[in-house]
């Protein structure tokens, strides 16, 4: 009957082995639990948002700058729009 006693006090190597394995398992489970909130499901691809028809563009530069700056904007597939071509 004594051969079937798994919790024998004289088997210190087995106790240490069980303790180390249990601590490693608890550490692994703790890391998984801490990482779960950081996982994100893959996001679905959304269609490209279309800009509204009227877009206002404004540009600022320092007042003490002695240069005149012209702003030109070009939409995809359209003519550029600027001071001389409104």
N, C-alpha and C positions, 0 to 999 in steps of 0.2 A: 504494500500500500504506500510505503514511503517513496517508491520510485515514481509514482504518479503525482507527487506534490510539486507543482510548477512554481510555487512561491517559496521555495526552500531558502532559508536565510543564509545558508552557507555558500550559495552560488552567487557571489558578488559580481562576477564577470557578466553573467546573464542579466542581473539587475541593472548594471551600468549600461549594457547594450540596449535594453528595453528603454531606459531613461533617455539615452541619446537619440534613439529612433523616434520616440514619442515627442521629444523636443523639436527634432527636425520636422516632423509632420505638423506639429502645431505652428512652427515658424512658416512653413510653406502655406498652410491654410490661412494664416494671418496675412501673408503677402498677397494672396489671391483676393481675400476680402478687401484689402486696402486698394487694390488695383481695379476692382470691378467698377467703381463709380467713374473711372477715367476712360473706360471703353465707350466708344460711340459707334452706333450703327452707321453703315455707309449711307451717305445722303444721296437722294435721287437727283439726277441732273435736271435742272430747271431750264426752261426756255429763256433765251436772252431777253432781258427787259427792254421794252421799247421806250425811248425817250419821248416826252411830249413834243408837240409840234413847235412850240415857241420856247426857245432857250435863250437866256440872257447871259452874256459873258462880260465880266468886268475885270479890269486890270489896274493895279495901282503901282506906283513907283515913287521914290523919295522926291519931295518938292525941290530939294536943292540940286537935283540932277539936271544938267543943262541940255539934255537930249530929249528929242521927241520920239516916242515909241508908238508904232502902229501895230494894232492887233488884227491878225487875219485868222479866220476860223474856217475849216473845211470839213463838211460832213462826208461820210463815205459815199462816193459816187456822185458828188455834186460839185458845183463851182465854189471856189473860195469866196468868202464874204469878208469884207474889210471896209476901211474908210472910203476908198474910191469905188468899190463895187458893193453897194448895199443891196 
